């Protein structure tokens, strides 16, 4: 059995916490990382890695919008499979020190009723331009264009919690994205939903983030016998490949009881929000939970030869780091465990 464990933000995104985490004790994870063969290479992030892994080529963007749309509403996607789609996810922007900080829906709650009312407003306004909006989930909105624009964007996961001044969509079509965003922000400014949210003390939805544009790919491939994930992009890709896919189990032991022999992809995205928004205490608590529920049982399973190979894939800035461990690797007696902080 070979398990690919995909964990975004297993390491803190910068070196600022190296002293803080120097004394953390994570024996199972430290053993796995120390005894593994490390390979690292440039990466555009989790979205790019998943697309490449499932045999999808980059268009102007990695075509996440049509891929997740196929999951959120298969009938809608099939009717519009040749249409160009962008994700247009709800965000809150605020000015801080002469730049704009972006907060995505991980930092606020929004209902499907609110999302539908806002996108209905967009549809009435943009109908003259043949631009359509759809929201099948509260936090995943879509914008369909009548033609393929010359437009490149950054994934929402790349900009969440960051200054977006240098991350706005790039286009050679003068004013395209800028015009759409300006008009969207104008519609949101005095929308009844936002007026109600403000009274209730909730963050208002004052913009959308355009990203992941493209047309639904015609071909996909999956080299995994089973996929385990709560991450929508992974679920959508597995679904398009007709690959068996299941929700993420709570721990390794339950996963081992449910799985079969073969090649498995397990996606754990519990750390992403904590790292993006620099919530160190929650990130630390989550790492400790993963140590108990996943890394320690995984290490025991490797020692017992239940797992022939474990490969951890994680992303740090513009790199993907891959730690590959086999039962034989545990026999490196000359390799003393390194502290978790040394891998940052």
The 8 nearest C-alpha neighbors of each residue, nearest first, counted from 0:
[[1, 261, 306, 260, 307, 262, 2, 308],
 [2, 0, 308, 262, 307, 309, 306, 263],
 [1, 3, 263, 309, 264, 262, 4, 310],
 [2, 4, 264, 310, 263, 311, 309, 265],
 [5, 3, 311, 265, 266, 310, 312, 2],
 [4, 6, 266, 312, 311, 313, 265, 267],
 [7, 5, 313, 267, 268, 9, 312, 266],
 [8, 6, 313, 314, 9, 268, 271, 5],
 [9, 7, 10, 271, 270, 314, 11, 313],
 [8, 10, 7, 6, 313, 270, 11, 314],
 [11, 9, 8, 343, 12, 315, 342, 313],
 [10, 12, 13, 8, 274, 9, 343, 14],
 [13, 11, 315, 316, 10, 274, 8, 14],
 [14, 12, 15, 11, 16, 343, 316, 315],
 [15, 13, 17, 16, 343, 12, 11, 18],
 [14, 16, 13, 17, 18, 19, 11, 12],
 [17, 15, 19, 18, 14, 20, 11, 13],
 [16, 18, 19, 14, 20, 340, 15, 21],
 [19, 17, 21, 16, 20, 15, 340, 22],
 [20, 18, 16, 17, 21, 22, 23, 15],
 [19, 21, 23, 22, 17, 18, 340, 16],
 [22, 20, 18, 340, 19, 23, 17, 338],
 [23, 21, 20, 24, 19, 338, 18, 340],
 [22, 24, 20, 21, 25, 339, 338, 340],
 [23, 25, 26, 22, 339, 338, 29, 21],
 [24, 26, 28, 27, 29, 23, 290, 339],
 [27, 25, 29, 28, 24, 30, 295, 290],
 [26, 28, 295, 30, 29, 294, 25, 31],
 [27, 29, 31, 30, 25, 26, 294, 32],
 [28, 30, 26, 32, 27, 31, 339, 25],
 [31, 29, 27, 33, 28, 32, 336, 34],
 [30, 32, 28, 29, 34, 33, 35, 27],
 [31, 33, 29, 35, 30, 34, 28, 322],
 [32, 34, 30, 336, 35, 31, 29, 337],
 [35, 33, 31, 32, 328, 329, 30, 324],
 [36, 34, 324, 323, 322, 32, 33, 31],
 [35, 37, 323, 322, 324, 38, 34, 321],
 [38, 36, 322, 321, 35, 323, 39, 320],
 [37, 39, 321, 320, 322, 36, 40, 323],
 [40, 38, 320, 319, 321, 318, 37, 41],
 [39, 41, 318, 319, 42, 320, 38, 317],
 [42, 40, 318, 317, 319, 43, 39, 320],
 [43, 41, 318, 317, 44, 319, 40, 48],
 [42, 44, 47, 317, 41, 45, 48, 46],
 [45, 43, 42, 47, 46, 48, 314, 317],
 [44, 46, 48, 47, 49, 7, 43, 314],
 [47, 45, 49, 48, 44, 50, 61, 63],
 [46, 48, 50, 45, 49, 44, 43, 51],
 [49, 47, 45, 51, 46, 50, 52, 44],
 [50, 48, 52, 46, 51, 47, 45, 53],
 [49, 51, 55, 47, 53, 52, 48, 46],
 [50, 52, 54, 48, 55, 53, 49, 47],
 [51, 53, 49, 50, 54, 48, 221, 55],
 [52, 54, 220, 50, 221, 51, 55, 219],
 [53, 55, 51, 220, 219, 52, 50, 56],
 [56, 54, 50, 51, 53, 219, 57, 216],
 [57, 55, 58, 54, 51, 50, 61, 216],
 [56, 58, 61, 60, 59, 55, 62, 50],
 [57, 59, 60, 61, 56, 213, 62, 212],
 [58, 60, 151, 57, 150, 61, 213, 212],
 [61, 59, 58, 211, 212, 62, 151, 57],
 [60, 62, 57, 211, 63, 58, 47, 59],
 [63, 61, 213, 211, 212, 64, 60, 65],
 [62, 64, 211, 66, 61, 65, 67, 212],
 [63, 65, 86, 85, 211, 66, 67, 62],
 [66, 64, 68, 215, 67, 63, 84, 214],
 [65, 67, 63, 69, 64, 68, 215, 235],
 [68, 66, 70, 69, 64, 235, 65, 232],
 [69, 67, 65, 71, 70, 66, 72, 76],
 [68, 70, 73, 76, 67, 66, 72, 71],
 [71, 69, 235, 67, 68, 72, 73, 66],
 [70, 72, 68, 69, 135, 67, 73, 136],
 [71, 73, 75, 74, 70, 69, 68, 76],
 [74, 72, 69, 76, 75, 70, 77, 71],
 [75, 73, 77, 76, 72, 78, 69, 79],
 [76, 74, 78, 72, 73, 77, 79, 69],
 [75, 77, 79, 73, 69, 74, 78, 80],
 [78, 76, 80, 74, 79, 75, 73, 69],
 [77, 79, 75, 76, 80, 74, 81, 73],
 [78, 80, 76, 82, 77, 81, 75, 83],
 [79, 81, 77, 76, 82, 215, 78, 214],
 [82, 80, 79, 214, 83, 215, 78, 77],
 [83, 81, 79, 80, 214, 84, 143, 145],
 [82, 84, 214, 213, 144, 143, 147, 146],
 [85, 83, 143, 212, 213, 142, 64, 65],
 [86, 84, 212, 64, 142, 211, 141, 210],
 [85, 87, 141, 64, 210, 209, 140, 88],
 [88, 86, 209, 141, 140, 208, 207, 142],
 [87, 89, 140, 207, 208, 139, 86, 138],
 [90, 88, 207, 204, 206, 138, 208, 87],
 [91, 89, 103, 207, 206, 204, 102, 88],
 [90, 92, 102, 204, 205, 101, 206, 203],
 [93, 91, 101, 100, 99, 102, 90, 205],
 [94, 92, 100, 99, 95, 91, 101, 98],
 [93, 95, 99, 98, 100, 97, 96, 92],
 [94, 96, 98, 97, 99, 93, 100, 162],
 [97, 95, 98, 94, 99, 100, 162, 93],
 [98, 96, 95, 94, 99, 164, 162, 100],
 [97, 99, 95, 96, 94, 162, 164, 100],
 [98, 100, 94, 162, 93, 163, 95, 164],
 [101, 99, 162, 161, 93, 92, 163, 160],
 [102, 100, 92, 160, 159, 91, 161, 103],
 [101, 103, 91, 160, 159, 90, 106, 92],
 [102, 104, 90, 105, 106, 159, 91, 101],
 [105, 103, 107, 106, 138, 108, 90, 89],
 [104, 106, 103, 107, 272, 102, 108, 138],
 [107, 105, 104, 103, 102, 108, 202, 272],
 [108, 106, 104, 105, 202, 109, 103, 201],
 [109, 107, 104, 110, 106, 105, 201, 202],
 [108, 110, 137, 113, 107, 111, 114, 138],
 [109, 111, 113, 112, 137, 114, 108, 138],
 [110, 112, 137, 114, 113, 115, 136, 109],
 [113, 111, 115, 110, 114, 116, 137, 109],
 [114, 112, 110, 116, 111, 115, 117, 192],
 [113, 115, 111, 117, 112, 137, 116, 118],
 [116, 114, 112, 118, 117, 113, 119, 134],
 [117, 115, 119, 113, 114, 118, 112, 120],
 [116, 118, 120, 114, 119, 115, 113, 121],
 [117, 119, 121, 115, 120, 116, 132, 122],
 [120, 118, 122, 116, 121, 117, 115, 123],
 [121, 119, 117, 118, 123, 122, 116, 124],
 [120, 122, 118, 124, 119, 123, 125, 117],
 [123, 121, 119, 125, 124, 120, 131, 126],
 [122, 124, 120, 121, 126, 125, 119, 127],
 [123, 125, 121, 122, 126, 120, 127, 186],
 [126, 124, 122, 128, 127, 130, 123, 121],
 [127, 125, 129, 128, 123, 122, 124, 130],
 [126, 128, 125, 129, 124, 130, 123, 122],
 [129, 127, 126, 125, 130, 145, 124, 144],
 [130, 128, 126, 127, 145, 131, 125, 144],
 [129, 131, 144, 128, 125, 143, 126, 145],
 [132, 130, 143, 122, 142, 129, 126, 144],
 [131, 133, 142, 141, 118, 122, 143, 121],
 [132, 134, 141, 140, 118, 135, 142, 131],
 [135, 133, 140, 136, 115, 139, 114, 141],
 [136, 134, 71, 133, 137, 139, 72, 140],
 [135, 137, 139, 134, 138, 111, 140, 71],
 [138, 136, 111, 110, 114, 139, 109, 134],
 [137, 139, 136, 104, 88, 140, 89, 109],
 [140, 138, 136, 88, 137, 134, 141, 135],
 [141, 139, 134, 88, 87, 133, 86, 138],
 [142, 140, 86, 87, 133, 132, 85, 134],
 [141, 143, 132, 85, 131, 84, 87, 86],
 [144, 142, 84, 131, 130, 83, 132, 85],
 [143, 145, 130, 146, 83, 84, 142, 129],
 [146, 144, 129, 130, 143, 82, 83, 147],
 [147, 145, 144, 148, 83, 82, 143, 84],
 [146, 148, 83, 149, 144, 145, 213, 82],
 [149, 147, 150, 146, 172, 170, 144, 175],
 [148, 150, 170, 171, 172, 147, 151, 59],
 [149, 151, 170, 148, 169, 152, 168, 59],
 [152, 150, 169, 168, 59, 60, 170, 149],
 [153, 151, 168, 210, 169, 60, 154, 150],
 [152, 154, 210, 155, 166, 157, 168, 151],
 [155, 153, 156, 157, 210, 211, 152, 158],
 [154, 156, 157, 158, 159, 153, 210, 208],
 [155, 157, 154, 159, 158, 275, 153, 271],
 [158, 156, 155, 154, 159, 153, 44, 161],
 [157, 159, 161, 155, 156, 160, 163, 101],
 [160, 158, 161, 156, 101, 102, 155, 157],
 [159, 161, 276, 101, 102, 275, 158, 100],
 [162, 160, 158, 100, 159, 101, 163, 275],
 [161, 163, 100, 99, 164, 98, 101, 160],
 [162, 164, 166, 165, 99, 161, 100, 158],
 [165, 163, 166, 162, 99, 98, 167, 100],
 [164, 166, 163, 167, 162, 168, 98, 99],
 [167, 165, 163, 164, 153, 168, 158, 152],
 [166, 168, 165, 163, 169, 164, 152, 153],
 [169, 167, 152, 151, 166, 170, 150, 176],
 [170, 168, 151, 150, 152, 167, 171, 176],
 [169, 171, 150, 172, 149, 151, 168, 173],
 [170, 172, 173, 149, 169, 150, 174, 175],
 [173, 171, 170, 175, 174, 149, 148, 150],
 [174, 172, 175, 171, 170, 177, 176, 178],
 [173, 175, 177, 178, 176, 172, 179, 170],
 [176, 174, 178, 177, 173, 172, 179, 170],
 [177, 175, 179, 178, 174, 180, 168, 170],
 [176, 178, 174, 180, 175, 179, 181, 173],
 [177, 179, 181, 174, 175, 176, 180, 182],
 [180, 178, 176, 182, 181, 177, 183, 175],
 [181, 179, 183, 177, 182, 178, 176, 184],
 [182, 180, 178, 184, 183, 179, 177, 185],
 [181, 183, 185, 179, 184, 180, 178, 186],
 [184, 182, 180, 186, 185, 181, 179, 187],
 [183, 185, 187, 181, 206, 182, 186, 205],
 [184, 186, 182, 188, 183, 187, 181, 189],
 [187, 185, 183, 184, 188, 182, 190, 189],
 [186, 188, 184, 190, 185, 205, 189, 183],
 [189, 187, 185, 186, 190, 184, 205, 193],
 [190, 188, 187, 191, 186, 194, 193, 185],
 [189, 191, 187, 193, 192, 188, 186, 194],
 [192, 190, 194, 193, 195, 189, 196, 187],
 [193, 191, 195, 190, 194, 196, 113, 117],
 [194, 192, 196, 195, 203, 190, 191, 197],
 [193, 195, 191, 197, 196, 192, 190, 198],
 [194, 196, 198, 192, 193, 197, 191, 199],
 [197, 195, 193, 201, 199, 198, 194, 203],
 [196, 198, 200, 194, 199, 195, 201, 193],
 [197, 199, 195, 200, 196, 194, 201, 193],
 [200, 198, 196, 197, 201, 195, 194, 202],
 [199, 201, 197, 198, 196, 202, 195, 203],
 [202, 200, 196, 199, 197, 203, 107, 198],
 [203, 201, 107, 204, 200, 196, 197, 91],
 [202, 204, 193, 205, 196, 201, 197, 91],
 [205, 203, 91, 90, 206, 89, 193, 202],
 [204, 206, 91, 187, 203, 184, 188, 92],
 [207, 205, 184, 90, 204, 91, 89, 183],
 [206, 208, 89, 88, 90, 87, 209, 205],
 [207, 209, 87, 88, 210, 90, 89, 206],
 [210, 208, 87, 86, 85, 207, 88, 152],
 [209, 211, 152, 86, 154, 212, 85, 153],
 [212, 210, 63, 62, 64, 60, 61, 85],
 [213, 211, 85, 62, 84, 60, 210, 64],
 [214, 212, 62, 83, 84, 58, 65, 215],
 [213, 215, 83, 82, 81, 65, 216, 84],
 [214, 216, 65, 80, 66, 217, 213, 81],
 [217, 215, 218, 214, 55, 219, 62, 66],
 [218, 216, 215, 219, 214, 55, 80, 81],
 [219, 217, 216, 220, 55, 54, 240, 215],
 [218, 220, 54, 53, 240, 55, 221, 217],
 [221, 219, 53, 54, 240, 222, 218, 52],
 [220, 222, 53, 223, 240, 219, 242, 237],
 [221, 223, 220, 224, 262, 53, 52, 263],
 [224, 222, 262, 263, 225, 221, 264, 226],
 [223, 225, 262, 263, 261, 222, 243, 242],
 [224, 226, 243, 263, 223, 244, 242, 264],
 [225, 227, 244, 264, 263, 265, 243, 245],
 [228, 226, 265, 245, 247, 246, 244, 264],
 [227, 229, 247, 266, 246, 230, 265, 245],
 [228, 230, 246, 247, 231, 234, 227, 266],
 [229, 231, 228, 233, 232, 234, 268, 266],
 [232, 230, 234, 233, 235, 229, 67, 70],
 [233, 231, 235, 234, 230, 67, 236, 66],
 [234, 232, 236, 235, 231, 230, 237, 228],
 [233, 235, 231, 237, 232, 236, 238, 230],
 [234, 236, 238, 70, 232, 233, 237, 67],
 [237, 235, 239, 233, 238, 234, 232, 240],
 [238, 236, 242, 240, 234, 239, 235, 241],
 [237, 239, 241, 235, 236, 240, 234, 242],
 [238, 240, 236, 237, 241, 235, 219, 242],
 [241, 239, 237, 242, 238, 219, 220, 221],
 [242, 240, 238, 239, 237, 243, 244, 236],
 [241, 243, 237, 240, 244, 238, 225, 221],
 [244, 242, 225, 226, 241, 224, 245, 237],
 [245, 243, 226, 227, 225, 242, 237, 234],
 [244, 246, 227, 226, 228, 247, 243, 225],
 [247, 245, 228, 229, 227, 248, 244, 226],
 [246, 248, 228, 227, 229, 245, 249, 265],
 [249, 247, 250, 254, 246, 253, 251, 227],
 [250, 248, 247, 253, 251, 292, 254, 252],
 [251, 249, 292, 293, 248, 252, 253, 254],
 [252, 250, 254, 293, 253, 296, 255, 292],
 [253, 251, 255, 254, 250, 256, 296, 292],
 [252, 254, 256, 255, 251, 250, 248, 257],
 [253, 255, 251, 257, 252, 256, 248, 258],
 [256, 254, 252, 258, 253, 257, 251, 259],
 [255, 257, 253, 254, 258, 252, 259, 251],
 [258, 256, 254, 255, 253, 259, 252, 248],
 [257, 259, 255, 256, 254, 260, 225, 253],
 [260, 258, 261, 257, 255, 0, 225, 256],
 [261, 259, 0, 258, 262, 1, 224, 263],
 [260, 262, 0, 224, 1, 259, 263, 223],
 [261, 263, 1, 223, 224, 2, 0, 225],
 [264, 262, 2, 225, 223, 226, 224, 3],
 [263, 265, 3, 226, 2, 227, 4, 223],
 [264, 266, 227, 4, 228, 226, 3, 5],
 [265, 267, 5, 228, 4, 6, 268, 227],
 [268, 266, 6, 269, 5, 265, 228, 4],
 [267, 269, 270, 271, 6, 7, 266, 230],
 [268, 270, 267, 271, 285, 272, 273, 6],
 [271, 269, 273, 268, 272, 8, 282, 274],
 [270, 272, 274, 273, 8, 268, 269, 7],
 [271, 273, 275, 274, 270, 276, 105, 269],
 [274, 272, 278, 282, 270, 271, 276, 275],
 [273, 275, 277, 271, 276, 272, 270, 11],
 [276, 274, 272, 277, 160, 273, 271, 159],
 [275, 277, 160, 274, 273, 278, 272, 159],
 [278, 276, 274, 279, 275, 273, 272, 282],
 [279, 277, 273, 276, 281, 280, 282, 274],
 [278, 280, 282, 281, 277, 283, 273, 274],
 [281, 279, 283, 282, 278, 284, 273, 285],
 [280, 282, 284, 283, 279, 278, 285, 273],
 [281, 283, 279, 285, 273, 280, 284, 270],
 [284, 282, 286, 280, 285, 281, 279, 287],
 [285, 283, 281, 287, 282, 286, 280, 288],
 [284, 286, 288, 282, 287, 283, 281, 289],
 [287, 285, 289, 283, 288, 284, 290, 282],
 [288, 286, 290, 284, 285, 289, 283, 291],
 [287, 289, 285, 291, 290, 286, 292, 284],
 [288, 290, 293, 286, 292, 287, 291, 294],
 [289, 291, 294, 287, 288, 293, 295, 292],
 [292, 290, 288, 289, 295, 293, 287, 294],
 [291, 293, 250, 289, 290, 288, 251, 294],
 [294, 292, 251, 289, 250, 296, 290, 295],
 [295, 293, 290, 297, 296, 28, 27, 298],
 [294, 296, 27, 298, 297, 291, 290, 293],
 [297, 295, 299, 298, 293, 294, 251, 300],
 [298, 296, 300, 294, 299, 295, 293, 301],
 [297, 299, 301, 295, 296, 300, 294, 302],
 [300, 298, 302, 296, 297, 301, 303, 295],
 [301, 299, 297, 303, 305, 298, 302, 306],
 [302, 300, 306, 304, 298, 303, 299, 326],
 [301, 303, 299, 300, 304, 326, 298, 305],
 [304, 302, 300, 301, 305, 299, 306, 326],
 [303, 305, 301, 306, 302, 307, 300, 326],
 [306, 304, 300, 303, 301, 307, 0, 302],
 [307, 305, 301, 0, 304, 308, 300, 1],
 [308, 306, 0, 325, 1, 304, 305, 326],
 [307, 309, 325, 1, 306, 324, 2, 310],
 [310, 308, 2, 324, 323, 1, 3, 325],
 [309, 311, 323, 3, 322, 4, 324, 2],
 [310, 312, 4, 322, 321, 5, 3, 313],
 [313, 311, 321, 5, 320, 4, 6, 310],
 [314, 312, 7, 6, 320, 319, 5, 9],
 [315, 313, 319, 7, 318, 8, 320, 44],
 [314, 316, 318, 12, 317, 319, 8, 10],
 [315, 317, 318, 12, 314, 13, 44, 319],
 [318, 316, 42, 41, 315, 43, 44, 319],
 [319, 317, 41, 42, 315, 40, 314, 316],
 [318, 320, 314, 42, 39, 313, 40, 41],
 [319, 321, 39, 313, 312, 38, 314, 318],
 [320, 322, 312, 38, 311, 37, 39, 323],
 [321, 323, 37, 311, 35, 310, 36, 32],
 [324, 322, 310, 35, 36, 309, 321, 37],
 [323, 325, 35, 309, 308, 328, 310, 36],
 [324, 326, 308, 328, 327, 307, 309, 323],
 [327, 325, 328, 301, 329, 302, 304, 307],
 [326, 328, 325, 329, 330, 331, 324, 302],
 [329, 327, 325, 330, 326, 34, 331, 324],
 [328, 330, 327, 331, 326, 34, 325, 332],
 [331, 329, 328, 332, 327, 326, 34, 333],
 [330, 332, 333, 334, 329, 328, 34, 327],
 [333, 331, 334, 330, 335, 329, 34, 328],
 [334, 332, 331, 335, 330, 336, 34, 329],
 [335, 333, 332, 331, 336, 34, 33, 337],
 [336, 334, 333, 337, 332, 33, 331, 30],
 [335, 337, 33, 30, 29, 334, 338, 34],
 [336, 338, 33, 29, 335, 339, 341, 30],
 [337, 339, 340, 341, 29, 336, 21, 342],
 [338, 340, 341, 29, 342, 337, 25, 21],
 [339, 341, 21, 338, 342, 343, 17, 20],
 [342, 340, 339, 343, 338, 337, 17, 21],
 [341, 343, 340, 339, 10, 338, 32, 337],
 [342, 341, 340, 10, 11, 14, 17, 339]]
